[in-house]
Amino acid sequence: MKDLKLGMQMGYWGAGPDPRMVSVAQEAERLGYDAIFTAEAWGSDVFTPLSWIGAHTNRIRLGTAVAQLSARTPTATAMAALTLDHLSKGRMILGLGVSGPQVVEGWYGQPFAKPLSRTREYVDIIRQVLRREAPVSSDGAHYPLPYTGEGAWGLGKPLKPITHPLRSDLPIFLGAEGPKNVTMAAEIADGWLPLYYSPYRQEVYADQIENRPPHFEIMQGLSVAQSGRFGIIKQQGGQVFEFCIYPNHLFLVIAPLQLILSCYF
């Protein structure tokens, strides 16, 4: 727990934008939160609100949790990430995820098959763009570059990004569940966005993340039930867990550390 950082998940919009989006982000930054994340499903996109938040903050890291693979080609995602990284002066975290078959096939009109190999290929292409060492190419089955398949004119050639990325090592996180997926995240990514992980049950995925790099981060979302009052609700292992309400937002306070963890919805 000594290396614990605090983050906030803003999620994706419902019927319209959240009018508190900027004020909540600014308050999180004031309180010393490390990062703020946005999401996407089949409505608002993940990058535009994050850019808006970035324009109204100065220090807090800006993350996607997650940018859906099927929403964009790997190079399009890399373009968005490197652009936002420049505009925010190096605060971008690119969180990626495959989503699910209902969204991928029902909204994006693409097959959901082979999510692991698609993810590996996707990340490799983005890394190539960010390194900008050579023209980007891929002979993979999912995102061939240049494209030479049906309908191709045969005029495509490997390209390097015109814009020089601010950071060649812009952090990439993966939303991953299941042993094989988590193992891949620890191998090819800089962080992990799990749905089900507990620091008190680290043995569950211990084997899968054993060979993770030293800088690897685990950003676990925390869901809690709302309480109408501030009071002690549980005591475990010398730590007291409390609920409180703070400006239209729900928090879990861990005492005696006096850390405020925002809920990830």
N, C-alpha and C positions, 0 to 999 in steps of 0.2 A: 504493500500500500504506500510505501515511501515515495514511489515514483508516479503516484496517481495524478492525472491531469483531469481537468473538468471541461466538458464540452456540452453543446446544446444542439438538438435536432429540431429544426424548424419544420421538417416534413414538406409535403406538397400542398398546394391550395385545394380548398373545396370548391364551392361555387364561385368564389372570388378571392382576391388577395387578402392576406391578413393585415389589417391596418396597423398592427403593433409590430410588424416585422422589423423595421429599422430601430424603433425604440428599444425593443427587446434585445436586439443584437448589440446596440450601444451600451445597454446596461450590463450585458454579459461581459463585454470588453472591459467596462469600468471595474467589474468585480474580479477581473483577472482570469476569466475563462480562456482556455487555450485555443479552442476551435468552435466554429459554428457550421452546421451542415444543413443542406437542403436536399430534397428528394424529388422524384418524379414518378408518375404512374401512367395515366392516360388523360392528362389535363395540362396543368402548368409544367413547364420544362424545368430542368434542374439548374441550368447555368444562368439564366436571366435574373432570377431573384438573388442568386449569390453575387452577381455583379453589382446589383443594386445595394446589397448589404456592404460589399467591399468598398463602394464609393462613399459610404457614410461611416466607415470605421477605419482604424489605422494600424492596429496590431494583431487582432484576433485572426487566427488562421481560417481559411475559407475552404470548406470541403463539400464534395458531392457524395451523398450516401443514400442511394447510389445513382450514378449515370448508367442508364440501361444500355447494354451493348447493342441491342437491336434498333435503338433509336437513331444511331449514327454509325457511319463507317469508322474504322479505327483512326483514319487520318483526320476526319471531321472532328472527332472527339479530341484528338491531339491539338488541332488548331484552336478549339475553344479553350482548352486547358492552358496552352502556352500564352494565349492572348490575355486571359484573366490573370495568369501569373505575372505577366508584365505590368498590367494595370494596377495590381494590388501590391506590387513590389515584393514578390516572392512569397505570397501567403497561401498559395493554392495547394490543396490536397485533392487528387483525383481518385475518388472512390468509384469503383466499377462493379456491376453485377449483371447477371444474365436475366434477372426478373423471372417470370414463370410462363408456362405455355399459354395460359389464358390471355396474357398481355401480348406476348411475342407473336402468337399466331392470330389472335383476335384483333389486336390493335395495329401491329406493325406488318402483319401479313407475311411473316417469315416462319420457317420451320424452327422448332425449338431443339431439334436433335443435337447431340454431341456438345453439350454446354462446356465441358472441360476443355476439349480441344479448341473450341471456338474462343474461349477465354485466353488460353495460352497464345494463340495466334494473334489475337487482338492486342494483348499487352506487348508482345514482341514488336509489332508494327509501331505502336505508340512510343516505345523505347527508341526505336530507330529514328523517329521524327525528332524526339527530344535531344538525342545525341548529335544529330545533324553531322554525322561523320561521312556519310555517303548517301547517294540517292536511295530512297526507300523502295524496297522490293520484297516480295513474299511469294513463295511457291506453294503456300498452304492451300488447303481445299476450300476454306471458308472465305478468305479475303485475298484472293490472288492479285498481286500488283507487279507489273501492269496487268490489266484484265485482257485476256485473249480468248475468252469463251464465246458463246453464242451471241451474235449481234455486234461483236467487236469490229471496229474498222481497221485494227492493226496499227494504229498510229500512236498508241500509248507508249510512254517510256518512263522509267523510274525518275522520280523528282526529289529534290531536297526542299525543305520548307524555305520560302523566301525570307520569312522572319526568323531571326536567330532566337531560339528559346532562351529565356533568362536563366533557367536552370536545366542542365541536362539530367539532373537527378531529381526532378520534380517527383515528390512521393506519390506512389500509386498504391491504393488500398483495394482489397477485394472483399466484397460481400460473399461469404462462403459458408456452407454447411455440409456436413458429411466428411468422412475421413479423407477421401481422395481430393476433394475440393480444398479442404483446409491444408493438406500437405502441399498442394500446388501453390496456395497463397503464401505459405512460408518460404517456398522456393523462389517465386518470381515477383513477389510484391514486397512493399515496404511496410504494410500494415494489414490488419484484418478487421473487418466489420462483421462480427458474428451476431446472429440472432439469439443464440442460446449458449452462453458462456458465463461461468461464475469464477471469480478469483479464489473462491473457497472450494472449488471442485476442479482445480487445474489439471488433475490427473486424467480428466475425460479426453482432452486433446493433447496431452503431453507428448505422446509419440509423434503426432502429426506436426507439431511446431518445434520439435527438438532441434532441428537444424536451421532455425530462422536466423537471419542476420542480427547483429547486435543492436541495430537501430530499429528493429521491428516493433511496431506499436499495435496494441489491441484496444480497439475502441468499442466497448460493449455498451449497448443501450440499456437503460434502466427504466422499467415501468413500475409505477406504484399506484395504489388506490387513493383517491382523494379523501382527505379528512377535513372536517369543518373546524378543527381546532388545532392549536399547537400543543403537542403533548407527547410524552414517552409512550411508545406502543410496543417496543420490543427491546430486550436486552440480551446480548449474546456475546460470549467471549470477551467480556469487559468493554464492549462497545455498545453505546446506547443509540438506537435508531429512532428518529422523530420525523413527523410530517409537519410541514408548514405551508402556508399559502403566501406567495410573493408576487405582487402586481400581475394578477390574472394568470399566474403560472404556478405549477406545482413542483415542489422541490422535496428532496429527501436530505435531511441533515444528519451527518454522522458525527456524534460527539464521542470522546472529547477532542477529536481532531478538528471539529468546527469547519468541516468542508461541506460545501453545498454542491450536490450533484443534480444537474437538471435531468428531467425525465426525457427519455427517448420514446416518442410515441410511434 
